[in-house]
Amino acid sequence: GPLSDRRLMEVKLGELPAWLATRDFSPQGLLGGLQKAWSSYYNKYINVKRGGPAGISMLLAGYCLLSYSWNYQHIKRHRWRKYH
């Protein structure tokens, strides 16, 4: 099909700049893309008939990694502080 209708995983590496040029980078377009990504994640991992704790645990693990990376500089400085 046309390049603008393809998903990211279906685009070849040489076609990537042209594919990115067809994307909508306005705030409304980015919000729509974020909403589409969340709904596909929700339907694939959380809203399933026979699901397990994998979707929620993946979300929590991502939150833990993100919060650790945000606080890494503070944790690193705190580790070298002496208590005496």
Number of C-alpha atoms within 10 A of each C-alpha: 5 6 14 14 10 11 9 12 7 10 15 10 10 8 11 12 11 12 19 13 10 11 12 12 12 9 9 10 12 13 12 13 15 12 12 12 12 12 13 13 14 14 12 12 16 18 13 11 6 6 11 11 9 11 18 13 11 12 13 12 12 12 12 12 11 12 11 13 12 11 11 12 10 11 12 10 9 10 8 8 8 6 4 3
